[in-house]
Amino acid sequence: MSAATVEQILQQIDSLGDDERQVLEERLAARFEAEWQCAARDARRIARERGLDQAAIDRAVETVRYKP
């Protein structure tokens, strides 16, 4: 997608009325939520396949976050 196309889309969004913009925002939010759910499901599956559980994830986060 070119920059010009993106600019056209943004101009169309700017020209929407309040009700239309609300519908657009709701549809985009639903789309992002569905994509996030899919990515999270895939990540959980990969973690299970690699033998990772929540305790292992918590230990790794603690090691990285609180590393001296």
Beta strands, then each sheet from edge to edge (+ up, - down):
end
